[in-house]
């Protein structure tokens, strides 16, 4: 018999933002999707290398859209103008200052 937590997760409706579902993923989910055994030092190094960061203020929660953009960039896949704006928005103030200063 399923537990009450399993029932809640099975019946959970996605959060809707502007008519589209907002789906975030945990570090464990992202690690498994990228064939890591879990959130290991190797997984963290891979995230740093690709500049994949958690959602600001939420440790271990990732935005799949930002992950997709970073993966595309690492493979040389060009991004559209809306994705450029999304990445600009996701950059921290420190990252923007470092880019300006070179």
N, C-alpha and C positions, 0 to 999 in steps of 0.2 A: 504494500500500500504506500503511495507516495506521501512524503512529508508535506507539512503545510508550506515550507519554503519552496519545494518543488512545484506545488500548486500555484503559489504566487508568481513564480518565474514563468510557468507555462501560460498563465492568464494575463501576464503583464502586457499592456499596450504600449507601443513606442510613443515617446514624446513627440508631438507634432510642432514644427516651427515653420511658419509661412506655408502651410499645407504639405510640407515634406517631413518624413520621419527623421528625427535626430537620433542617430545611433552612435554611441561611443563604445569603445572596447577597452578592456582591462589589459594590463601588461601581459598577464598570463595568456589571454586570448590572442594577442598580437604575437607573442613568442611562439605559441603553438602553430599559428598560421604561417609563420616564417621558418618552421621546422626546427625550432629550438625546443629543448626539453622543458623549459620554463624560463623565468626571468633570472638568467644567469649572468655572470660577468661578460661572457661572450655576447649575449643578447644586448646588454647595456652598451658594450663597445660598438656593436653594429649600429645601434640607435644613434650614438654620438657621431659615428662616422657619416651617417646619412642626415644628420641634423634633425632627427625625429625626436620631438620633445613631448612630454605629457601636456595635457590641457592645463593652462595656468591656474594655479590654486588647487589642482586635483592631482596629487601624486598617483602614479600608476594608472591613469586614465588617459587614453589616446583617442584622437580624432582620426577615423579612417580616411577621411578626405585628405587631410594633411599628410598622412602616411603614403597615400597613393601619389600625391604630388611629388613627395621626396623620392619615392621609388622611380617614378617617371624621369625625374631630373637626373638621377644617378645612372639611368640607362640611356640618357641622351634623347629622350622623347620630349618633343617640344610641348610647351603648355600654352593654353589659350589666355586671352586677356583677363578673363574672370578668375582664373587660377592664380595669375600674377598678383591680383589684388588680394586674394585670399592669403597668399604667402606673406605679402607685405603686412597684412593685418596680424598675422600670427607671430611675426618677429617681435622680439622684446625691444625695449628702448635701448638697452645695452648693445644688442646686435646692430641696430640701426646706427648708433654712434660709432661703433667699430668700423662699419662700412664707410661712413663719411670720412673718418680719420685715416683710413687705409691701413 
